[in-house]
Amino acid sequence: MTQTTALRLRRLASPRRQDTAGGTGRRAAVLLLRLACAALLAWIGYIHLHLWLEGYRQIPTDGPLFLADAVAGFALAAALLAWPRPLAGLAAAGYIASDIGALLISLTVGLFGFKESISAAYVVQTLTIETITLLALLIWTVLAAATPGRQRRGTSPSQPR
């Protein structure tokens, strides 16, 4: 049967039950991927902060957004470490996807009156890191949400779902 949206969101935000069948290897791989995602998010935050300090703060509208991006990158990295739920991964993936979109718009038609150049400092590096981060976050989110042995309330293991 289909699940309601509220039930799906509750499941994404709820603590995962321990999976004894998945083994220690799978849990270790998921943990390492989560740590890598957090490190990549912090790296993206650092790049935005560095660019803001190096002069992007002087650009109207885009400057404050670079600072907001830096804060968001650090905050989402901390959230992913402190609250390892699929919803945190989805939020971080949405942030990264919007960052990639904003950079691509800035490279093509301009964003808020500012047009970026592909030869500018950190543009290619940022696109590469953000793409890798987005893929890693999506993979981690799927792995974190896929918990075999998860049961609905009121059902026993022997009852069909």
JONOR-V95934 format. One record per residue. N is the residue number from 1. RES is the residue in one small letter. PSI is psi in degrees with one decimal (NA if undefined). Layout:
BEGIN
N,RES,PSI ; N,RES,PSI
END
This chain:
BEGIN
1,m,161.9 ; 2,t,148.3 ; 3,q,151.7 ; 4,t,160.3 ; 5,t,-40.4 ; 6,a,-40.1 ; 7,l,-39.9 ; 8,r,-44.8 ; 9,l,-40.5 ; 10,r,-39.5 ; 11,r,-39.0 ; 12,l,-30.7 ; 13,a,-9.1 ; 14,s,156.3 ; 15,p,144.9 ; 16,r,144.3 ; 17,r,147.9 ; 18,q,135.7 ; 19,d,106.6 ; 20,t,-25.2 ; 21,a,-25.7 ; 22,g,-24.1 ; 23,g,167.8 ; 24,t,-33.5 ; 25,g,-43.7 ; 26,r,-43.1 ; 27,r,-39.6 ; 28,a,-40.5 ; 29,a,-41.9 ; 30,v,-39.7 ; 31,l,-45.0 ; 32,l,-38.8 ; 33,l,-40.0 ; 34,r,-42.2 ; 35,l,-39.6 ; 36,a,-41.3 ; 37,c,-43.1 ; 38,a,-41.9 ; 39,a,-41.2 ; 40,l,-40.0 ; 41,l,-41.9 ; 42,a,-36.9 ; 43,w,-42.5 ; 44,i,-41.9 ; 45,g,-42.2 ; 46,y,-43.8 ; 47,i,-44.7 ; 48,h,-40.4 ; 49,l,-43.4 ; 50,h,-46.8 ; 51,l,-38.1 ; 52,w,-43.8 ; 53,l,-29.4 ; 54,e,0.0 ; 55,g,-15.0 ; 56,y,-18.7 ; 57,r,-18.7 ; 58,q,-11.8 ; 59,i,121.3 ; 60,p,141.7 ; 61,t,-53.2 ; 62,d,-34.6 ; 63,g,-55.0 ; 64,p,-30.3 ; 65,l,-31.9 ; 66,f,-40.4 ; 67,l,-41.7 ; 68,a,-38.5 ; 69,d,-40.2 ; 70,a,-48.0 ; 71,v,-43.2 ; 72,a,-40.1 ; 73,g,-46.3 ; 74,f,-41.3 ; 75,a,-41.8 ; 76,l,-33.8 ; 77,a,-45.2 ; 78,a,-40.5 ; 79,a,-40.3 ; 80,l,-33.9 ; 81,l,-41.2 ; 82,a,-28.7 ; 83,w,77.2 ; 84,p,68.2 ; 85,r,153.1 ; 86,p,-32.8 ; 87,l,-35.9 ; 88,a,-39.8 ; 89,g,-40.1 ; 90,l,-40.9 ; 91,a,-43.7 ; 92,a,-39.1 ; 93,a,-38.8 ; 94,g,-40.7 ; 95,y,-47.0 ; 96,i,-42.0 ; 97,a,-39.8 ; 98,s,-34.4 ; 99,d,-46.1 ; 100,i,-45.0 ; 101,g,-43.6 ; 102,a,-40.9 ; 103,l,-41.3 ; 104,l,-39.5 ; 105,i,-42.7 ; 106,s,-33.7 ; 107,l,-30.2 ; 108,t,-62.5 ; 109,v,-12.5 ; 110,g,151.4 ; 111,l,119.0 ; 112,f,39.7 ; 113,g,4.9 ; 114,f,126.7 ; 115,k,121.7 ; 116,e,156.0 ; 117,s,143.2 ; 118,i,-22.4 ; 119,s,-0.7 ; 120,a,158.4 ; 121,a,133.8 ; 122,y,2.4 ; 123,v,-52.2 ; 124,v,-42.1 ; 125,q,-43.5 ; 126,t,-44.4 ; 127,l,-41.5 ; 128,t,-50.1 ; 129,i,-42.4 ; 130,e,-35.7 ; 131,t,-45.1 ; 132,i,-42.7 ; 133,t,-43.5 ; 134,l,-46.7 ; 135,l,-43.4 ; 136,a,-41.9 ; 137,l,-41.5 ; 138,l,-40.4 ; 139,i,-46.2 ; 140,w,-41.6 ; 141,t,-42.3 ; 142,v,-44.4 ; 143,l,-39.4 ; 144,a,-32.9 ; 145,a,-25.4 ; 146,a,92.8 ; 147,t,98.2 ; 148,p,147.2 ; 149,g,2.4 ; 150,r,133.0 ; 151,q,150.2 ; 152,r,157.7 ; 153,r,138.9 ; 154,g,2.1 ; 155,t,147.6 ; 156,s,163.6 ; 157,p,-25.3 ; 158,s,-15.0 ; 159,q,139.3 ; 160,p,152.1 ; 161,r,NA
END
